[in-house]
């Protein structure tokens, strides 16, 4: 939407802004945008960084959908907007006249749960904005996932909008069973302008297989702000019979980019040939699948300013773009469908029974049924379309119906001397668990990205984003006493820290005639199932312990009758952890699964502060122990990076 130059808000307009790390907040924003459109608001949906705060007053209402990342941080595509709100020269009336609400996405296993949304709301109010509707918060740990809190919130928000901004007499909301027109559509390219030597012709099965294999292993997608990485190692580090396939992956880029412990690589996955072909056949798109296409605005009357952002950027730069290429490289056809997907595909069937069933899944009253059908059995979009076989989506609407593939984040496991190639480029090492499991309905499920990674051979190229993490360990913390807690693949960013510490020690010795630097001890708490199967980097820890004061405690849950976890190691060594964290002022880093582990570790540390002192005078009460741990968080001495 173009923005009026006047000071007052445009008549009945809504601005939906999102800050999203993995795409969830963007999906929430798009659903909020659809709601606003159905209530006849002129609606714009945009990344927070694409809008200047002084324009917020141009809208009747502004809605923020924002996730929390790192240590209570805003996502990268919201930080420019956030920094512009922190300027000291802004008066307390800067956002006067702005009506807003927000929906935050967080994970309650983190100490700073939904911190980004909360501090955003606080700052908006400080600058004079009015929180016109109570902000909502989603919790990744909710038994019904994001939808468990979002659907009740958006249902009540709809009532609020109708009550606060009533429609003119005779005008009614656009019903859910009436389709909103797509903003962007696919169309066939004008073949008359193409060279006669490059017509779109049907391909043989062998050609299709060879092209798809080449497309999988060599990434030509023009994805903004990415690095083109070359895979140099994809090694399984668990035994073939072990329950989990874990890979030690090494990537290189010619660019001399820098990174620090806690930073991440986000890998953009692709779909597999058989899944793409299955969708094409189900939808009846065989005739168009291999013809050249373009993504164009559905409404050619839009001015450049009014034009909504395309669902997939930079497609005009894609070499020989076909419908098949778009499906393989950009559409998440293996995703677990959200409520909005059922609403969309209900418009593409003439079967009344199937249409009725699809619309039931969009009804807030049937939230439990939606969860039982989708998230609980991890049912994919492809499987839904197979079961609702009368749904036939026009190929032109593919990019507006299917969610877009998002990058998956992996903590970088390399540091110090492991960060550079001999040629001067950058090297990234990752420790990746390949996701493959059997669901409650006895079907095999595989992670979209890890399946893609597991199939790649050395020499393959792939598009990656280098993303800044939230551990932010200073040199003082790196060289001081540290407790590193990392079960399973959670050890990856901690390995990066230890290698950085080793590089610091080595450089100090070289500069000071072999003198040892003043450096605090490092305790690594590692957890796995079996010492012989998943004790990652075991030999490396022995090597590194010669350079740094490293002591490794390992807890293996299946090597003895009684299960042992990392929190049990803390309980067995209260005195050690009390000394490192209280007497020596050390730091704690907790990385790995966001399930029960972080809270269990936290509880064990509180007990260490209660019981680790040598005398009664040194020991903390429960309240004092909790307060001390909160103080560590506030000062940056307790950090968590879980997923």
ZINOR-V921654 format. One record per pair of residues at least 24 apart in sequence whose ideal C-beta (glycine too) atoms are under 10 Angstrom apart, sorted by the first residue. I is the first residue (numbers start at 1). GAP is how many residues later the second one is. If there is no record, write none. Layout:
i-><I I>
gap-><GAP GAP>
This chain:
i-><1 1 1 1 1 1 1 1 1 1 1 1 1 2 2 2 2 2 2 2 2 3 3 3 3 3 3 3 3 4 4 4 4 5 6 6 7 7 7 8 8 8 9 9 9 9 9 9 9 9 9 9 10 10 10 10 10 11 11 11 12 12 12 12 12 12 12 12 12 12 12 12 13 13 13 13 13 13 13 13 13 14 14 14 14 14 14 14 14 14 14 14 14 14 14 15 15 15 15 15 15 15 15 15 15 15 15 15 15 15 15 15 15 16 16 16 16 16 16 16 16 16 16 16 17 17 17 17 17 17 17 17 17 17 17 17 17 17 17 17 17 17 17 18 18 18 18 18 18 18 18 18 18 18 18 18 18 19 19 19 19 19 19 19 19 19 19 19 19 19 19 19 19 19 19 19 19 19 19 19 20 20 20 20 20 20 20 20 20 20 20 20 21 21 21 21 21 21 21 21 21 21 21 21 21 21 21 21 21 21 21 22 22 22 22 22 22 22 22 22 22 23 23 23 23 23 23 23 23 24 24 24 24 24 24 24 24 24 24 25 25 25 25 25 25 25 25 25 25 25 25 25 25 25 26 26 26 26 26 26 26 27 27 27 27 27 27 27 27 27 27 27 28 28 28 28 28 28 28 28 28 28 28 28 28 28 28 28 29 29 29 29 29 30 30 30 30 30 31 31 31 31 31 31 31 31 31 32 32 32 32 32 32 32 32 32 33 33 33 33 33 34 34 34 34 34 34 35 35 35 35 35 35 35 35 36 36 36 36 36 36 37 37 37 37 38 38 38 38 38 38 38 38 39 39 39 39 39 39 39 39 39 40 40 40 40 40 40 40 41 41 42 43 44 44 44 45 45 45 46 46 46 47 47 47 47 47 47 47 48 48 48 48 48 48 48 48 48 48 49 49 49 49 49 49 49 49 49 49 49 50 50 50 50 51 51 51 52 52 52 53 53 53 53 53 53 53 53 53 53 53 53 54 54 54 54 54 55 56 56 56 56 56 56 56 56 56 57 57 57 57 57 57 57 57 58 58 59 59 59 60 60 60 60 60 61 61 61 61 61 61 61 61 61 61 62 62 62 62 62 62 62 62 62 63 63 63 63 63 63 63 63 63 63 63 64 64 64 64 64 64 64 64 64 64 64 65 65 65 65 65 65 65 65 66 66 66 66 66 66 66 66 66 66 66 66 67 67 67 67 67 67 67 67 67 67 68 68 68 68 68 68 68 68 68 68 68 68 68 68 68 68 69 69 69 69 69 69 69 69 69 69 69 69 70 70 70 70 70 70 70 70 70 70 70 70 70 70 70 71 71 71 71 71 71 71 71 71 71 71 71 71 71 71 72 72 72 72 72 72 72 72 72 72 72 72 73 73 73 73 73 73 73 73 74 74 74 74 74 75 75 75 76 76 76 76 78 78 79 79 81 82 82 82 82 85 85 85 85 85 85 86 90 90 90 90 91 91 92 92 92 92 93 93 94 94 94 94 94 95 95 95 95 95 95 95 95 96 96 96 96 97 97 97 98 98 98 98 98 98 98 99 99 99 99 99 99 99 100 100 100 100 100 100 100 100 101 101 101 101 101 101 101 101 101 101 101 102 102 102 102 102 102 103 103 103 103 103 103 103 103 103 103 104 104 104 104 104 104 105 105 105 105 105 105 105 105 106 106 106 106 106 107 107 107 107 107 107 107 107 107 107 108 108 108 108 108 108 108 108 109 109 109 109 109 109 109 109 109 109 109 109 109 109 110 110 110 110 110 110 110 110 110 111 111 111 111 111 111 111 111 111 111 111 111 112 112 112 113 113 113 113 114 114 132 132 132 132 133 133 133 133 134 140 140 141 141 141 141 143 143 143 144 144 144 144 144 144 144 145 145 145 145 145 145 145 146 146 147 147 147 147 147 147 147 147 148 148 148 148 150 150 150 151 151 151 151 151 151 151 151 152 152 154 154 155 155 155 155 156 158 176 176 176 176 176 177 177 177 177 177 177 178 179 179 179 179 179 179 180 180 180 180 181 181 181 181 182 182 182 182 182 182 182 182 182 182 182 182 183 183 183 183 183 183 183 183 183 183 183 184 184 184 184 184 184 184 184 184 184 184 184 184 184 184 184 185 185 185 185 185 185 185 185 185 185 185 185 185 185 186 186 186 186 186 186 186 186 186 186 186 186 186 186 186 186 187 187 187 187 187 187 187 188 188 188 188 188 188 188 188 189 189 189 189 189 189 189 190 190 191 191 194 198 198 199 199 200 200 200 200 200 200 200 200 201 201 202 202 202 202 202 203 203 203 205 207 208 208 208 208 208 208 209 211 211 211 211 211 211 212 212 212 212 212 212 212 212 212 212 213 213 213 215 215 215 215 215 215 215 216 216 216 216 216 216 216 216 216 216 216 216 217 217 217 217 217 217 217 217 218 218 218 218 219 219 219 219 219 219 219 219 219 219 220 220 220 220 220 220 220 220 221 221 221 221 221 221 221 221 221 221 221 221 221 221 222 222 222 222 222 222 222 222 223 223 223 223 223 223 223 223 223 223 223 223 224 224 224 224 225 225 225 226 226 226 226 226 226 226 226 226 227 227 227 227 227 227 227 227 227 227 227 227 227 227 228 228 228 228 228 228 228 229 229 229 229 229 229 229 229 229 229 229 229 229 229 229 230 230 230 230 230 230 230 230 231 231 231 231 231 231 231 231 232 232 232 232 232 232 233 233 233 234 234 234 234 234 234 234 234 234 235 236 236 237 237 237 237 237 237 237 238 238 238 238 238 238 238 238 239 239 239 239 241 242 242 242 242 242 243 243 243 243 243 243 243 244 244 244 244 244 244 244 244 244 244 244 245 245 245 245 245 245 245 246 246 246 246 246 246 246 246 246 246 247 247 247 247 247 247 247 247 247 247 248 248 248 248 248 248 248 248 249 249 249 249 249 249 249 249 249 249 250 250 250 250 250 250 250 250 250 251 251 251 251 251 251 251 251 251 251 251 252 252 252 252 252 252 252 253 253 253 253 253 253 253 253 254 254 254 254 254 255 255 255 255 256 256 256 256 256 256 257 257 257 257 257 258 258 258 258 259 259 259 259 259 259 259 259 259 259 259 260 260 260 260 260 260 260 260 260 260 260 260 260 261 261 261 261 261 261 261 261 261 261 261 261 261 261 261 261 261 261 261 261 261 261 261 262 262 262 262 262 262 262 262 262 262 262 262 262 262 262 262 263 263 263 263 263 263 263 263 263 263 263 263 263 264 264 264 264 264 264 264 264 264 264 264 264 264 264 264 264 264 264 264 265 265 265 265 265 265 265 265 265 265 265 265 265 265 265 265 266 266 266 266 266 266 266 266 266 266 266 267 267 267 267 267 267 267 267 267 267 267 267 267 267 267 268 268 268 268 268 268 268 268 268 268 268 268 269 269 269 269 269 269 269 269 269 269 269 269 269 269 269 269 270 270 270 270 270 270 270 270 270 270 270 270 270 271 271 271 271 271 271 271 271 271 271 271 271 271 272 272 272 272 272 272 272 272 273 273 275 275 275 275 275 275 275 275 276 276 276 276 276 276 276 276 276 276 277 277 277 278 278 278 278 279 279 279 279 279 279 279 279 279 279 279 279 280 280 280 280 282 282 282 282 282 282 282 283 283 283 283 283 283 283 283 283 283 284 284 284 284 285 285 285 285 285 285 285 285 287 287 288 288 288 288 288 288 288 289 289 289 289 289 289 289 290 290 290 290 290 291 291 291 291 291 292 292 292 292 292 293 293 293 293 293 293 293 293 293 293 294 294 295 295 295 295 295 295 295 296 298 298 298 310 311 311 311 311 311 311 312 312 312 313 315 323 323 323 323 326 326 326 326 326 327 327 327 327 328 329 329 330 330 330 330 330 330 331 331 331 331 331 331 331 331 332 332 332 332 332 332 332 332 333 333 333 333 333 333 333 333 333 334 334 334 334 334 334 334 334 334 334 334 335 335 335 335 335 335 335 335 335 335 336 336 336 336 336 336 336 336 336 336 336 336 337 337 337 337 337 337 337 337 337 337 337 337 337 337 338 338 338 338 338 338 339 339 339 339 339 339 340 340 341 341 341 341 341 341 341 342 342 342 342 342 344 344 344 344 344 344 345 345 345 345 345 345 345 345 345 346 346 347 347 347 347 348 348 348 348 348 348 348 348 348 349 349 349 349 349 349 350 350 350 351 351 351 351 352 353 354 354 354 354 354 355 355 355 357 357 358 358 358 372 376 376 376 377 377 377 377 377 377 378 378 378 378 378 378 378 379 379 379 379 380 380 380 380 383 383 405 405 405 406 406 407 407 407 407 407 408 408 408 408 408 408 408 408 408 409 409 409 409 409 410 410 410 410 410 410 410 410 410 411 411 411 411 411 411 411 411 411 411 411 411 411 411 411 412 412 412 412 412 412 412 413 413 413 413 413 413 413 413 413 413 414 414 414 414 414 415 415 415 415 415 415 415 415 415 415 415 415 416 416 416 416 416 416 416 416 416 416 416 416 416 416 416 417 417 417 417 417 418 418 418 418 418 418 419 419 419 419 426 428 428 428 429 429 429 429 430 430 430 431 431 431 431 431 431 431 431 431 431 432 432 433 433 433 469 469 469 469 469 470 470 470 471 471 471 471 471 471 471 471 471 472 472 473 473 473 473 473 473 473 474 474 475 475 475 476 476 477 477 477 477 477 477 477 478 478 478 478 478 478 478 479 479 479 479 479 479 479 479 479 480 480 480 480 480 480 480 480 480 480 480 481 481 481 481 481 481 481 481 481 481 481 481 481 481 481 482 482 482 482 482 482 482 482 482 482 482 482 482 482 482 483 483 483 483 483 483 483 483 483 483 483 483 483 483 483 483 483 483 483 483 483 484 484 484 484 484 484 484 484 484 484 484 484 485 485 485 485 485 485 485 485 485 485 485 485 485 485 485 485 485 485 485 485 485 485 486 486 486 486 486 486 486 486 486 486 486 486 487 487 487 487 487 487 487 487 487 487 487 487 487 487 487 487 487 487 488 488 488 488 488 488 488 488 488 488 489 489 489 489 489 489 489 490 490 490 490 490 490 490 490 490 490 490 490 490 490 490 491 491 491 491 491 491 491 491 491 491 491 492 492 492 492 492 493 493 493 493 494 494 494 494 494 494 494 494 494 494 495 495 495 495 495 495 497 497 497 497 498 498 498 498 498 498 498 498 498 498 498 499 499 499 499 500 501 501 501 501 501 502 502 502 502 502 502 502 503 503 504 504 505 505 505 505 506 506 509 516 517 519 519 519 520 520 520 520 520 520 520 521 521 521 521 521 521 521 521 521 522 522 522 522 522 522 522 523 523 523 523 523 523 523 523 523 523 523 523 523 523 524 524 524 524 524 525 525 525 525 525 525 525 525 525 525 525 525 525 525 525 525 525 526 526 526 526 526 526 526 526 527 527 527 527 527 527 527 527 527 527 527 527 527 527 527 528 528 528 528 528 528 528 529 529 529 529 529 530 530 530 530 531 531 531 532 532 533 533 534 551 565 565 565 565 565 566 566 566 566 566 566 567 567 567 567 567 567 567 567 567 567 567 568 568 569 569 570 570 570 570 570 570 570 570 570 571 571 571 571 571 571 572 573 573 573 574 574 574 574 574 574 574 574 574 574 575 575 575 575 575 576 576 577 577 577 577 577 577 578 578 578 578 578 578 578 578 578 578 578 579 579 579 579 580 580 581 581 581 581 581 581 581 581 581 582 582 582 582 582 582 582 582 582 583 583 583 585 585 585 586 586 587 587 587 587 587 587 588 588 588 588 588 588 588 589 589 589 589 589 590 590 590 590 590 591 591 591 591 591 592 592 592 592 593 593 594 594 594 594 595 597 598 598 598 601 602 602 602 602 602 603 605 605 605>
gap-><41 42 43 44 45 57 58 301 302 304 305 306 307 42 56 300 301 302 303 304 305 41 48 49 51 52 55 56 302 51 53 54 55 53 51 52 50 51 90 49 50 89 47 48 49 50 51 52 53 88 89 90 31 32 48 49 50 30 31 49 24 27 28 29 30 31 47 48 49 153 155 156 28 29 30 31 45 46 47 48 49 25 26 27 28 29 30 31 45 46 47 48 49 147 151 26 27 28 29 30 31 36 40 41 43 44 45 46 47 48 49 83 85 25 27 28 29 30 43 45 46 47 48 49 27 28 29 30 31 32 33 34 39 45 46 47 48 49 61 64 83 85 103 27 28 29 30 45 46 47 48 49 57 59 60 85 87 28 29 30 45 46 47 48 49 50 54 55 56 57 58 59 60 62 63 85 86 97 98 101 27 28 45 46 47 49 55 56 57 58 85 386 45 46 47 48 49 52 53 54 55 56 57 84 95 243 245 385 386 388 446 45 47 53 83 244 384 385 386 387 621 44 309 312 380 381 382 383 384 41 43 81 114 116 121 122 126 314 382 39 40 41 42 43 50 52 53 78 79 80 91 92 113 121 39 41 49 51 377 378 380 38 78 119 123 308 311 313 314 376 377 379 35 36 37 38 39 75 76 77 108 110 118 122 125 126 310 312 34 35 36 37 74 35 281 308 310 373 34 72 119 120 123 307 308 309 312 31 32 33 69 71 118 122 125 126 30 32 147 150 275 140 142 146 306 309 310 28 119 120 122 123 126 138 141 24 25 27 121 122 125 136 137 143 144 120 134 135 136 137 138 140 142 119 122 123 126 128 132 133 134 135 125 127 128 131 132 133 134 120 124 264 265 262 264 265 138 263 264 31 262 263 28 29 30 31 33 34 262 26 27 29 30 31 32 33 34 36 72 25 26 27 28 29 30 31 32 33 34 35 27 30 31 259 29 30 33 28 29 32 28 29 31 32 34 37 41 42 45 71 74 76 30 36 40 41 44 43 38 39 41 42 43 44 68 71 73 37 38 39 40 41 42 71 72 39 40 39 40 41 39 72 101 104 105 37 38 39 40 71 72 99 100 103 104 33 36 37 38 39 40 62 67 70 36 37 38 39 40 69 70 72 91 94 98 36 37 38 39 40 52 53 56 57 60 71 37 38 39 40 52 71 73 85 36 37 38 39 40 48 50 51 52 54 55 69 36 37 38 39 40 47 49 50 71 73 36 37 38 39 42 44 45 46 47 48 49 50 51 52 69 402 36 37 41 46 47 195 340 398 399 400 401 572 40 42 45 46 192 194 397 398 399 400 401 402 569 570 571 39 40 41 44 191 398 399 400 401 562 565 567 568 569 570 34 38 39 40 41 42 43 44 46 47 398 561 39 42 43 46 395 396 397 399 41 42 43 45 46 30 41 392 149 389 391 392 38 42 37 389 39 34 37 38 41 34 35 38 39 41 42 37 33 36 37 38 36 37 33 34 35 36 34 35 30 32 33 34 35 28 29 30 31 32 33 34 35 31 32 33 34 31 32 33 26 29 30 31 32 33 34 30 31 32 33 34 65 66 24 25 29 30 31 32 33 35 29 30 31 32 33 34 35 52 56 59 60 29 31 32 33 34 35 32 33 34 35 43 46 47 50 51 54 31 32 33 34 35 45 31 32 33 34 35 41 44 45 31 32 33 34 35 31 32 33 34 35 487 491 533 535 536 29 31 32 33 34 486 490 491 30 31 32 481 484 485 486 487 488 489 490 493 531 533 30 31 360 480 484 488 530 531 532 479 487 488 491 518 519 521 522 523 527 528 529 358 521 528 24 26 27 28 24 25 28 29 32 33 24 27 28 31 26 454 503 453 454 455 458 228 232 233 223 224 226 227 228 231 232 191 193 225 226 229 230 231 192 229 191 192 217 220 223 224 227 228 219 220 223 227 188 189 217 188 211 212 213 214 215 216 219 212 215 185 210 208 209 210 212 208 206 167 170 183 186 187 166 169 170 178 182 185 169 164 165 167 168 169 218 163 164 167 220 117 118 216 219 115 116 117 129 162 212 214 215 216 217 218 219 114 115 116 119 124 125 126 127 128 216 217 111 112 113 114 115 123 124 125 126 127 128 131 212 213 215 216 108 109 110 111 112 113 114 209 210 211 212 213 214 215 102 107 108 109 110 129 135 137 140 208 209 210 211 212 213 214 106 107 108 109 111 208 209 100 103 104 105 106 135 207 208 102 103 104 105 131 132 133 102 104 100 101 98 94 122 92 93 88 89 90 91 92 93 120 122 89 90 84 85 87 88 89 86 87 121 72 83 65 68 69 81 82 116 64 62 79 111 113 114 117 58 59 60 61 62 64 65 112 113 116 60 242 244 55 58 61 109 110 113 114 54 55 56 57 112 113 236 239 240 241 244 246 53 238 239 240 242 243 244 245 241 242 243 244 48 49 51 110 237 241 242 243 244 245 97 98 99 100 105 109 241 243 47 49 91 93 94 96 97 98 104 108 109 184 241 242 91 92 93 94 95 96 97 241 45 89 90 91 94 95 106 107 184 240 241 242 89 90 93 241 238 240 241 40 41 42 181 236 237 238 239 240 24 25 26 27 28 30 38 199 201 235 236 237 238 239 25 26 27 233 234 235 236 24 25 26 36 38 196 197 198 199 231 232 233 234 235 237 24 191 195 228 229 230 231 232 222 225 226 227 228 229 230 231 189 195 197 226 227 228 196 197 225 196 198 219 220 221 222 223 224 226 223 198 218 194 195 296 297 298 299 300 195 196 290 291 292 295 296 298 291 293 294 295 292 287 288 290 291 292 193 194 286 287 290 291 315 189 190 191 192 193 244 245 284 285 289 290 187 188 189 190 191 205 209 185 186 187 188 242 243 282 287 288 290 183 184 185 186 187 203 206 207 209 242 165 181 182 183 184 244 288 289 161 164 179 180 181 182 183 204 205 207 163 164 168 171 177 178 179 180 208 161 163 175 176 177 178 179 209 210 211 213 168 169 171 173 174 175 176 168 172 173 174 175 208 211 213 167 169 170 171 172 169 170 171 211 164 165 167 168 169 170 162 168 169 171 209 161 162 168 208 153 155 156 160 167 169 207 208 209 210 237 152 155 159 208 209 211 212 213 218 233 236 237 240 150 151 152 153 154 155 208 210 211 212 217 231 232 233 234 235 236 237 238 239 240 328 380 149 150 206 207 208 209 210 211 231 232 234 235 327 329 377 379 148 149 152 165 203 204 205 206 207 208 209 230 233 143 144 145 146 147 148 164 166 200 201 202 203 204 205 206 228 229 377 379 142 143 144 145 146 147 148 163 164 165 167 197 199 200 201 202 140 141 142 143 144 183 197 198 199 200 201 140 141 142 143 163 165 182 183 185 186 189 195 196 197 198 61 62 137 138 139 140 181 184 194 195 196 197 60 63 65 136 137 138 139 178 179 180 181 182 183 184 193 194 57 58 59 60 135 178 179 181 182 185 186 192 193 56 57 58 59 60 61 62 63 111 134 177 180 181 56 61 62 174 176 179 180 183 51 55 52 53 58 59 105 106 107 173 47 48 49 50 51 52 53 55 57 106 47 50 51 55 104 107 108 45 48 49 52 54 102 103 106 107 114 119 123 43 44 47 115 100 103 104 107 109 110 111 40 44 65 102 108 109 110 111 112 115 108 109 110 111 38 39 42 107 108 109 110 113 36 108 34 35 36 106 107 108 110 33 34 35 36 37 38 106 30 32 33 34 35 30 31 32 33 104 28 29 30 31 33 25 28 29 30 31 32 33 102 103 105 24 27 26 31 35 101 103 104 105 100 98 99 102 89 87 88 89 91 92 93 87 92 93 91 84 72 73 75 76 69 72 73 76 78 68 71 72 75 77 76 134 68 69 72 73 74 75 50 67 68 70 71 72 73 74 48 49 70 71 72 73 74 116 47 48 49 52 65 69 70 72 115 44 46 47 48 49 71 111 112 113 114 117 39 45 46 47 67 68 69 70 71 113 38 39 40 41 42 43 44 45 47 48 67 109 24 33 36 37 38 42 43 44 45 46 47 48 65 66 24 32 36 37 43 65 24 25 27 28 31 35 61 63 33 40 43 44 60 61 62 28 31 32 42 46 47 49 53 56 57 58 36 39 40 43 46 47 48 56 57 42 45 44 46 50 54 37 40 42 43 44 45 46 49 53 39 40 41 42 43 44 40 41 42 37 38 39 40 38 37 33 34 35 36 37 33 35 36 30 31 26 30 33 68 63 64 65 62 63 64 65 66 68 59 60 61 62 63 65 67 60 62 64 66 63 65 66 68 58 60 43 44 47 42 43 42 56 57 58 60 24 27 39 40 41 42 44 45 235 40 56 58 60 234 39 40 43 54 57 79 82 83 233 58 60 75 78 79 80 81 82 83 84 85 180 181 230 232 54 55 57 80 81 83 84 76 78 79 80 81 82 83 86 123 124 78 81 82 85 86 63 78 79 80 81 82 83 84 85 86 87 88 79 80 81 82 83 84 85 86 87 88 89 90 91 128 131 82 83 85 86 89 77 78 81 82 84 85 77 80 81 84 40 36 38 68 63 66 67 70 34 59 62 55 57 58 59 60 61 62 64 105 106 57 60 55 56 101 24 27 122 170 172 169 170 171 25 26 116 118 120 165 168 169 170 164 167 24 27 28 114 116 163 166 113 162 25 26 29 44 111 43 109 110 112 159 160 162 25 26 41 42 44 70 109 25 26 29 38 39 40 41 43 69 38 39 40 41 42 100 104 105 106 107 157 38 39 40 41 42 68 98 99 100 102 103 104 105 106 107 38 39 40 41 42 66 67 68 98 99 104 105 106 107 155 38 39 40 41 42 70 87 93 94 97 98 103 104 105 106 107 118 122 125 154 155 38 39 40 41 42 66 68 103 104 105 106 107 38 39 40 41 42 68 81 82 84 85 103 104 105 106 107 112 113 116 117 119 120 155 38 39 40 41 50 80 103 104 105 106 111 155 38 39 40 41 42 47 67 68 70 78 79 80 103 104 105 106 110 114 38 39 40 41 46 48 103 104 105 109 39 45 47 102 103 104 154 36 37 46 76 99 100 101 102 103 104 107 108 151 152 153 33 34 35 36 37 44 45 46 50 100 101 44 45 99 100 149 96 98 99 148 28 30 31 32 43 95 96 97 98 147 29 41 42 45 46 49 25 27 92 94 24 26 39 42 43 46 47 49 50 52 54 41 45 48 49 48 43 46 47 48 49 41 42 43 44 45 46 48 44 45 43 44 39 42 43 44 41 42 38 33 31 28 29 30 28 29 60 64 65 66 67 27 28 29 30 55 58 59 63 65 26 27 28 29 30 58 64 26 27 28 29 30 46 47 50 53 54 57 58 63 65 26 27 28 29 30 26 27 28 29 30 40 41 42 43 44 45 48 52 63 65 76 79 26 27 28 29 30 40 43 66 26 27 28 29 30 37 38 39 40 41 42 65 66 70 74 26 27 28 29 30 31 38 27 28 29 30 34 26 27 28 29 25 27 28 24 27 25 26 24 25 31 32 35 36 39 24 26 31 34 35 38 29 30 31 32 33 34 35 36 37 38 40 32 36 32 35 30 31 33 34 35 36 37 38 42 32 33 34 36 37 40 32 31 35 39 30 31 33 34 35 36 37 38 39 45 33 36 37 38 39 32 36 27 28 30 31 32 35 27 30 31 32 33 34 35 36 40 41 42 29 33 34 35 28 32 24 27 28 31 47 48 51 56 57 26 27 30 31 36 38 43 46 50 29 30 35 47 50 52 46 51 45 48 49 50 51 52 41 44 45 49 50 51 52 48 49 50 51 52 48 49 50 51 52 48 49 50 51 52 48 49 50 51 49 50 46 47 48 49 47 45 42 43 44 39 24 27 31 36 38 26 24 27 33>
